[in-house]
Amino acid sequence: MPMAFIRDFHTADAITPNGEERRLLKYLKSIQEDATEDITSDYSLTLEVDIKLKKGTSGNELTEVRITNDPTATPVLLAEKDILKKFPWEYKKLLNHLSDRYTDFLQNKRFYSIKRTLEENPNLCRERYLNPGNPRSPMKRFYNPNILKEFDNHYTKKS
């Protein structure tokens, strides 16, 4: 997230910072006060902010977010490591889970038809390049474990 010091800018607190966060804010404020208006100065500051989405049960620790397709909304990008956390299963692992979970599971025409439909859902399946730096490299699909809930509608679960 790009960050710059803009003088006389009004702020709004989203959450109450903890002790560590207060120390960071105090430190950044001291740097801001020491900064000069001289554009030839060698001094610069970069701040990287990591945002992680986590499941939680306590309402006090949760911050509300809204996922939208609005192009004017503030973008939150998932890094490669975050995508692999959300979509940890390769095809072989998906097949193992399906075989272990259902009594009537077969890799047949019906299965491939269901799978093809579910792969269109970006919450259940992601494609990524095997070499992310090379757009000509082969693609591989990764699956979110929630895909099992969708397969539950089509197959009989083991007791």
Backbone as CSV, one residue per row, in Angstrom:
resi,resn,N_x,N_y,N_z,CA_x,CA_y,CA_z,C_x,C_y,C_z
1,MET,0.844,-1.152,0.000,0.000,0.000,0.000,0.902,1.230,0.000
2,PRO,0.785,2.095,-1.009,1.617,3.297,-1.012,1.241,4.208,0.149
3,MET,2.241,4.851,0.707,1.987,5.722,1.846,2.823,6.979,1.691
4,ALA,2.236,8.128,1.971,2.967,9.389,1.928,2.474,10.229,3.093
5,PHE,3.303,11.123,3.534,2.902,12.023,4.602,2.234,13.236,3.981
6,ILE,0.972,13.422,4.271,0.223,14.562,3.759,-0.143,15.415,4.959
7,ARG,0.341,16.628,4.951,0.095,17.531,6.089,-1.377,17.934,6.128
8,ASP,-1.874,18.192,7.319,-3.239,18.678,7.555,-4.301,17.764,6.965
9,PHE,-4.062,16.485,7.042,-5.023,15.500,6.549,-5.773,14.943,7.751
10,HIS,-7.068,14.895,7.669,-7.874,14.386,8.778,-7.815,12.865,8.800
11,THR,-7.771,12.302,9.980,-7.673,10.854,10.114,-8.903,10.302,10.815
12,ALA,-9.110,9.016,10.619,-10.191,8.312,11.297,-9.639,6.984,11.790
13,ASP,-9.919,6.632,13.030,-9.445,5.370,13.583,-10.421,4.262,13.215
14,ALA,-9.891,3.188,12.618,-10.716,2.037,12.270,-10.827,1.089,13.456
15,ILE,-9.711,0.890,14.170,-9.690,0.028,15.338,-8.793,0.673,16.381
16,THR,-8.934,0.250,17.597,-8.063,0.747,18.650,-6.744,-0.008,18.574
17,PRO,-5.629,0.724,18.389,-4.346,0.025,18.265,-3.891,-0.574,19.591
18,ASN,-3.201,-1.700,19.500,-2.638,-2.304,20.699,-1.300,-1.622,21.008
19,GLY,-0.590,-2.074,22.026,0.652,-1.427,22.451,1.697,-1.378,21.361
20,GLU,1.870,-2.491,20.639,2.846,-2.547,19.556,2.500,-1.561,18.454
21,GLU,1.221,-1.531,18.102,0.765,-0.630,17.042,0.916,0.830,17.470
22,ARG,0.650,1.128,18.745,0.818,2.506,19.238,2.283,2.937,19.139
23,ARG,3.200,2.025,19.476,4.632,2.359,19.374,5.032,2.620,17.924
24,LEU,4.506,1.819,16.997,4.794,2.028,15.588,4.261,3.382,15.132
25,LEU,3.038,3.703,15.519,2.449,4.988,15.128,3.238,6.162,15.719
26,LYS,3.689,6.010,16.954,4.497,7.060,17.590,5.803,7.240,16.832
27,TYR,6.429,6.132,16.459,7.681,6.180,15.707,7.475,6.843,14.347
28,LEU,6.401,6.463,13.627,6.127,7.062,12.325,5.856,8.556,12.442
29,LYS,5.161,8.945,13.521,4.898,10.375,13.737,6.204,11.127,13.967
30,SER,7.146,10.537,14.718,8.427,11.206,14.943,9.207,11.340,13.634
31,ILE,9.127,10.335,12.763,9.793,10.418,11.464,9.152,11.505,10.616
32,GLN,7.829,11.565,10.665,7.113,12.577,9.885,7.529,13.970,10.327
33,GLU,7.659,14.175,11.630,8.042,15.492,12.155,9.467,15.848,11.748
34,ASP,10.327,14.843,11.608,11.719,15.088,11.222,11.880,15.276,9.712
35,ALA,10.884,14.836,8.953,10.994,14.918,7.495,10.977,16.372,7.048
36,THR,11.687,16.650,5.984,11.734,18.010,5.449,10.961,18.059,4.146
37,GLU,10.710,19.250,3.690,10.017,19.433,2.427,10.984,19.353,1.250
38,ASP,12.276,19.207,1.510,13.307,19.183,0.483,13.194,17.898,-0.339
39,ILE,12.836,18.013,-1.618,12.654,16.820,-2.447,13.978,16.184,-2.850
40,THR,15.080,16.917,-2.643,16.390,16.343,-2.971,16.951,15.534,-1.818
41,SER,16.240,15.497,-0.712,16.702,14.761,0.463,16.817,13.274,0.141
42,ASP,17.838,12.617,0.688,18.026,11.184,0.480,17.119,10.351,1.376
43,TYR,16.400,10.992,2.246,15.583,10.288,3.230,14.261,9.841,2.599
44,SER,13.895,8.602,2.836,12.600,8.097,2.387,12.132,7.019,3.349
45,LEU,10.869,6.678,3.282,10.280,5.697,4.175,9.337,4.823,3.373
46,THR,9.419,3.547,3.611,8.488,2.603,3.004,7.836,1.812,4.126
47,LEU,6.526,1.655,4.037,5.791,0.899,5.035,4.979,-0.154,4.302
48,GLU,5.169,-1.402,4.675,4.410,-2.494,4.085,3.356,-2.919,5.094
49,VAL,2.113,-2.979,4.643,1.002,-3.376,5.509,0.459,-4.699,5.003
50,ASP,0.479,-5.724,5.853,-0.072,-7.028,5.505,-1.471,-7.143,6.082
51,ILE,-2.408,-7.544,5.250,-3.784,-7.762,5.684,-4.066,-9.241,5.542
52,LYS,-4.499,-9.865,6.634,-4.804,-11.289,6.597,-6.277,-11.480,6.950
53,LEU,-6.944,-12.318,6.198,-8.333,-12.650,6.475,-8.348,-13.944,7.270
54,LYS,-8.977,-13.894,8.444,-9.024,-15.060,9.318,-10.454,-15.296,9.770
55,LYS,-10.748,-16.566,10.011,-12.026,-16.898,10.632,-11.897,-16.670,12.124
56,GLY,-12.955,-16.218,12.754,-12.931,-16.016,14.188,-14.320,-16.177,14.764
57,THR,-14.377,-16.390,16.054,-15.674,-16.585,16.702,-16.076,-15.396,17.546
58,SER,-15.111,-14.653,18.034,-15.407,-13.523,18.899,-15.666,-12.276,18.067
59,GLY,-16.801,-11.635,18.293,-17.146,-10.416,17.574,-16.206,-9.269,17.888
60,ASN,-15.552,-9.308,19.049,-14.660,-8.215,19.441,-13.390,-8.183,18.611
61,GLU,-12.939,-9.330,18.142,-11.664,-9.380,17.432,-11.829,-9.302,15.926
62,LEU,-13.066,-9.250,15.441,-13.307,-9.255,14.014,-13.518,-7.842,13.481
63,THR,-12.969,-7.580,12.317,-13.194,-6.334,11.619,-14.012,-6.663,10.389
64,GLU,-15.053,-5.904,10.141,-15.898,-6.198,9.002,-15.215,-5.759,7.714
65,VAL,-15.333,-6.592,6.695,-14.848,-6.260,5.368,-15.950,-6.584,4.371
66,ARG,-15.851,-5.957,3.226,-16.829,-6.215,2.184,-16.070,-6.559,0.913
67,ILE,-16.396,-7.695,0.324,-15.774,-8.114,-0.923,-16.674,-7.629,-2.049
68,THR,-16.075,-6.918,-3.002,-16.870,-6.292,-4.044,-16.138,-6.318,-5.375
69,ASN,-16.881,-6.135,-6.441,-16.312,-5.998,-7.773,-16.224,-4.535,-8.183
70,ASP,-16.499,-3.624,-7.248,-16.475,-2.191,-7.516,-15.057,-1.756,-7.876
71,PRO,-14.840,-1.226,-9.086,-13.484,-0.833,-9.480,-12.932,0.349,-8.686
72,THR,-13.803,1.101,-7.997,-13.325,2.245,-7.211,-12.988,1.858,-5.775
73,ALA,-13.265,0.618,-5.391,-12.972,0.169,-4.029,-11.466,0.003,-3.850
74,THR,-11.009,0.107,-2.609,-9.593,-0.090,-2.309,-9.229,-1.538,-2.584
75,PRO,-8.216,-1.771,-3.420,-7.875,-3.156,-3.745,-7.109,-3.847,-2.621
76,VAL,-7.419,-5.102,-2.396,-6.664,-5.955,-1.489,-6.210,-7.136,-2.328
77,LEU,-4.916,-7.275,-2.505,-4.377,-8.313,-3.373,-3.887,-9.490,-2.541
78,LEU,-4.151,-10.684,-3.026,-3.664,-11.882,-2.365,-2.310,-12.245,-2.950
79,ALA,-1.351,-12.470,-2.092,-0.029,-12.904,-2.544,-0.089,-14.390,-2.875
80,GLU,0.904,-14.857,-3.603,0.950,-16.260,-4.010,0.837,-17.194,-2.810
81,LYS,1.540,-16.869,-1.705,1.495,-17.732,-0.527,0.100,-17.745,0.096
82,ASP,-0.638,-16.614,0.000,-1.997,-16.563,0.535,-2.949,-17.402,-0.301
83,ILE,-2.746,-17.389,-1.600,-3.603,-18.174,-2.493,-3.409,-19.664,-2.221
84,LEU,-2.162,-20.071,-2.019,-1.905,-21.485,-1.748,-2.433,-21.911,-0.384
85,LYS,-2.561,-20.973,0.556,-3.181,-21.306,1.850,-4.680,-21.502,1.675
86,LYS,-5.304,-20.674,0.836,-6.750,-20.761,0.630,-7.127,-21.912,-0.297
87,PHE,-6.217,-22.275,-1.203,-6.462,-23.349,-2.165,-5.326,-24.372,-2.056
88,PRO,-5.321,-25.167,-0.977,-4.175,-26.043,-0.702,-4.169,-27.370,-1.459
89,TRP,-5.293,-27.765,-2.042,-5.374,-29.100,-2.623,-5.044,-29.094,-4.109
90,GLU,-4.185,-30.020,-4.501,-3.968,-30.303,-5.906,-5.015,-31.330,-6.325
91,TYR,-5.075,-31.623,-7.603,-6.080,-32.537,-8.143,-6.036,-33.907,-7.470
92,LYS,-4.839,-34.454,-7.287,-4.708,-35.783,-6.693,-5.257,-35.807,-5.267
93,LYS,-4.980,-34.749,-4.504,-5.482,-34.687,-3.134,-7.007,-34.560,-3.120
94,LEU,-7.560,-33.814,-4.065,-9.016,-33.715,-4.189,-9.613,-35.094,-4.430
95,LEU,-9.023,-35.848,-5.347,-9.529,-37.194,-5.644,-9.460,-38.099,-4.414
96,ASN,-8.376,-38.009,-3.658,-8.256,-38.822,-2.442,-9.361,-38.490,-1.446
97,HIS,-9.637,-37.215,-1.260,-10.696,-36.813,-0.325,-12.066,-37.272,-0.819
98,LEU,-12.296,-37.169,-2.108,-13.587,-37.598,-2.655,-13.765,-39.104,-2.497
99,SER,-12.735,-39.858,-2.755,-12.816,-41.322,-2.609,-13.051,-41.731,-1.159
100,ASP,-12.407,-41.040,-0.240,-12.565,-41.351,1.182,-13.925,-40.914,1.728
101,ARG,-14.541,-39.921,1.107,-15.752,-39.298,1.657,-17.048,-39.938,1.143
102,TYR,-17.046,-40.468,-0.100,-18.304,-40.910,-0.713,-18.297,-42.405,-1.040
103,THR,-19.462,-42.996,-0.888,-19.605,-44.424,-1.181,-19.742,-44.675,-2.676
104,ASP,-20.336,-43.728,-3.404,-20.634,-43.936,-4.825,-19.760,-43.083,-5.753
105,PHE,-18.605,-42.678,-5.282,-17.735,-41.838,-6.104,-16.969,-42.660,-7.132
106,LEU,-17.042,-42.224,-8.386,-16.276,-42.811,-9.483,-15.761,-41.682,-10.364
107,GLN,-14.580,-41.867,-10.907,-14.051,-40.905,-11.862,-14.634,-41.245,-13.224
108,ASN,-15.815,-40.731,-13.467,-16.490,-41.018,-14.718,-16.984,-39.714,-15.344
109,LYS,-17.783,-39.834,-16.381,-18.295,-38.678,-17.109,-19.068,-37.741,-16.187
110,ARG,-19.854,-38.310,-15.291,-20.647,-37.521,-14.344,-19.729,-36.682,-13.451
111,PHE,-18.678,-37.310,-12.913,-17.734,-36.604,-12.051,-17.089,-35.434,-12.784
112,TYR,-16.596,-35.669,-13.995,-15.908,-34.616,-14.743,-16.853,-33.468,-15.098
113,SER,-18.102,-33.780,-15.340,-19.093,-32.747,-15.618,-19.327,-31.867,-14.379
114,ILE,-19.484,-32.495,-13.216,-19.669,-31.762,-11.952,-18.427,-30.930,-11.647
115,LYS,-17.268,-31.549,-11.796,-16.001,-30.863,-11.492,-15.815,-29.644,-12.394
116,ARG,-16.115,-29.785,-13.669,-15.966,-28.687,-14.619,-16.842,-27.499,-14.200
117,THR,-18.055,-27.765,-13.761,-18.957,-26.705,-13.309,-18.414,-26.026,-12.052
118,LEU,-17.934,-26.821,-11.105,-17.425,-26.262,-9.850,-16.126,-25.486,-10.055
119,GLU,-15.336,-25.866,-11.040,-14.080,-25.158,-11.306,-14.305,-23.735,-11.813
120,GLU,-15.495,-23.444,-12.271,-15.810,-22.085,-12.723,-16.010,-21.128,-11.550
121,ASN,-16.216,-21.671,-10.344,-16.407,-20.839,-9.152,-15.043,-20.435,-8.595
122,PRO,-14.706,-19.130,-8.609,-13.380,-18.699,-8.135,-13.171,-18.897,-6.636
123,ASN,-14.222,-19.183,-5.881,-14.074,-19.459,-4.452,-13.700,-20.917,-4.192
124,LEU,-13.839,-21.753,-5.205,-13.580,-23.180,-5.036,-12.337,-23.667,-5.791
125,CYS,-11.961,-22.971,-6.836,-10.849,-23.425,-7.665,-10.090,-22.226,-8.220
126,ARG,-8.763,-22.341,-8.205,-7.903,-21.304,-8.790,-6.883,-21.967,-9.690
127,GLU,-6.644,-21.333,-10.804,-5.579,-21.779,-11.701,-4.392,-20.867,-11.481
128,ARG,-3.214,-21.442,-11.510,-2.015,-20.612,-11.411,-0.945,-21.209,-12.307
129,TYR,-0.049,-20.333,-12.699,1.077,-20.782,-13.505,2.023,-21.589,-12.626
130,LEU,2.594,-22.641,-13.164,3.571,-23.414,-12.404,4.818,-22.575,-12.153
131,ASN,5.126,-21.685,-13.078,6.183,-20.701,-12.883,5.513,-19.335,-12.980
132,PRO,5.127,-18.733,-11.833,4.366,-17.482,-11.863,5.041,-16.347,-12.635
133,GLY,6.372,-16.380,-12.756,7.069,-15.336,-13.484,7.038,-15.525,-14.994
134,ASN,6.548,-16.669,-15.457,6.540,-16.965,-16.884,5.107,-17.234,-17.338
135,PRO,4.490,-16.281,-18.051,3.102,-16.486,-18.478,2.929,-17.587,-19.522
136,ARG,4.017,-18.115,-20.070,3.925,-19.222,-21.039,4.036,-20.583,-20.367
137,SER,4.253,-20.601,-19.057,4.378,-21.883,-18.363,3.003,-22.537,-18.235
138,PRO,2.964,-23.847,-18.025,1.681,-24.548,-17.896,0.894,-24.090,-16.663
139,MET,-0.406,-24.268,-16.735,-1.297,-23.904,-15.625,-1.620,-25.162,-14.813
140,LYS,-1.919,-24.941,-13.538,-2.311,-26.032,-12.657,-3.465,-25.532,-11.802
141,ARG,-4.442,-26.395,-11.557,-5.599,-26.018,-10.742,-5.360,-26.410,-9.292
142,PHE,-5.814,-25.532,-8.388,-5.772,-25.790,-6.959,-7.183,-25.602,-6.422
143,TYR,-7.527,-26.415,-5.408,-8.902,-26.470,-4.928,-8.992,-26.075,-3.459
144,ASN,-10.085,-25.395,-3.134,-10.401,-25.050,-1.756,-11.156,-26.234,-1.148
145,PRO,-10.874,-26.582,0.107,-11.580,-27.717,0.732,-13.102,-27.564,0.754
146,ASN,-13.615,-26.350,0.625,-15.062,-26.144,0.606,-15.730,-26.762,-0.618
147,ILE,-14.949,-27.193,-1.573,-15.518,-27.827,-2.762,-16.230,-29.134,-2.377
148,LEU,-15.809,-29.742,-1.255,-16.467,-30.981,-0.806,-17.939,-30.755,-0.504
149,LYS,-18.280,-29.584,0.026,-19.692,-29.283,0.328,-20.538,-29.314,-0.943
150,GLU,-19.947,-28.883,-2.047,-20.681,-28.901,-3.311,-20.810,-30.324,-3.848
151,PHE,-19.767,-31.122,-3.684,-19.847,-32.522,-4.110,-20.843,-33.304,-3.248
152,ASP,-21.081,-32.841,-2.017,-22.071,-33.488,-1.144,-23.448,-33.523,-1.787
153,ASN,-23.740,-32.530,-2.646,-25.052,-32.477,-3.320,-25.193,-33.524,-4.409
154,HIS,-24.092,-34.154,-4.789,-24.120,-35.072,-5.922,-23.766,-36.523,-5.565
155,TYR,-23.128,-36.708,-4.400,-22.699,-38.042,-4.018,-23.176,-38.375,-2.605
156,THR,-23.143,-39.670,-2.280,-23.596,-40.157,-0.966,-22.405,-40.253,-0.034
157,LYS,-22.495,-39.553,1.096,-21.399,-39.568,2.071,-21.354,-40.911,2.803
158,LYS,-20.145,-41.327,3.139,-19.981,-42.537,3.930,-20.423,-42.266,5.354
159,SER,-20.903,-43.294,6.011,-21.375,-43.138,7.401,-20.231,-43.149,8.364
